[in-house]
């Protein structure tokens, strides 16, 4: 062993003994163990989170056995932190357990921690807490940050649509917010109304200025009758602190659980032509003109609006109008939430083509609906009109044909079948036919007339069909909501194949639609609708598939 090696060993031994001596002195000067339970506020609000901290000082290795009373709270998150301090030569250690908790019920509760350290049991201080009702209405005492669940009706009828709003009120600056999980809407068909998340409106409540944020807005349609519940869900709110390292603190708020009673529509007084419209309904109409030339057309514009569910109203005229060909298209449709209530409007354009001259009557149209407020069936009316059609149907005198049989003509004709000669009266054209070919000519004329009728009515049918589909196609190109797009696809398939995508299985769909190209474009759209986490790319794919379906149908 060299001299340098011996010297190095001596130095290491001295350092080891010095360290042990230092730790012994520090241990002698360490404070007594202390256990302290702290909370942000002893008066809490149901559905609003708060911070609970258990501080353990100078008790390294201590084990938390339980916090008595914590079962009355929902523990949203928990963590720990450790720190050491030397002050005036005295050594201390601090271990903090942090809990983010939310009261589950109203009432008075207590919290106390039980800790085990060095084989002994210790108790922290006891906290006495009071929990009050959350989601207080305007006019009562409220906090600086709270959440409201706003719904205009909890008792409704099957077929009725309602609005559900989740509103956040804050006196703080916010960095963001969002539900920790999606609300459970079992028993309802839902449509979400998109919102600008951090766009708020200022208002004053109880003399305090708040910013109100529309967290989420939904349109709910019950899928059946009975009692349905939408459970509470937690909203995470990031409140700005302005700090350099920790720019925000997290607060959790809870929505109000909702229970809905959905009643069946009464059978008493139900009109025979009732189409399932439920809500309040208003109607307005306008004819483009009351006089029209034969061969021209006129237009009836109708606007329906109100809190009524208009999904089942696909057309006004269930049959034909005597004397008119009818072509209906849907020009515009709106579905939104106004002042906390569901609102819908639909604009229809009906093109009427007269089939004969004279005075023709367009009868008034009645549209029955069920009013939930009066709990009775009511009607709105689209006024009728008397239309004067001028001009005559058919060919004019100049276009008429004079089929003649002339012995003299037969003797002078020198062609095999037909010849044309001008009569003495230059205003007429005479067609001369051999007697032997008369039967063939008449038969050919009958075939031409029948073929003309077939072509005429085929064109009439396809013009009406393609006009309806073209109206749907135009709306597809303008629409950017996947639920509205799916409604348009359902309308297109229902009109073309008399089946509803909302009411048939995929297996039946494959049986009913023989065109493989159409079927291969429908199935990806159904996959998108079944996937709740859809993207803008999915929306583009939906529109692309629907355009292909339209082109294949026509």
Secondary structure, DSSP 8 states (H G I E B T S, - for coil): --HHHHHHHHHHHHHHHHHHHHHHHHHHH----EEEEEES-SEEETTBEEEEEEEEES-TT-EEEEEETGGGEEEEEEEEEEEEEEETTEEEEEEEEEEEEEESSSEEEEEEEEEEETTEEEEEEEEEEEEE-SS--TTS---SEEEEEEES-SEEETT-EEEEEEEEEESS-EEEEEESS----TTEEEEEE---TT-EEEEEETTEEEEEEEEEEEEEEESSSEEEEE---EEEEEEE---SS--EEEEEEE---EEEEEE---STT--TT----BS-EEEEEEES-SEEETT-EEEEEEEEEESS--TT---S-SS--TTEEEEEEEEEEEEEEETTEEEEEEEEEEEEEESSSEEEEE--EEEEEEETTTTEEEEEEE--EEEEEES-SS--GGG---EE--HHHHHH--SSSEEEEE-SSTT-EEEEE-GGGHHHHHHHHHHHHHHHHHHHHHHHHHHHHHHHHHHHHHHHHH---HHHHHHHHHHHHHHHHS--TTTS-HHHHHHH---HHHHHHHHHHHHHHH-SS--HHHHHHHHHHHHHHHHHH-
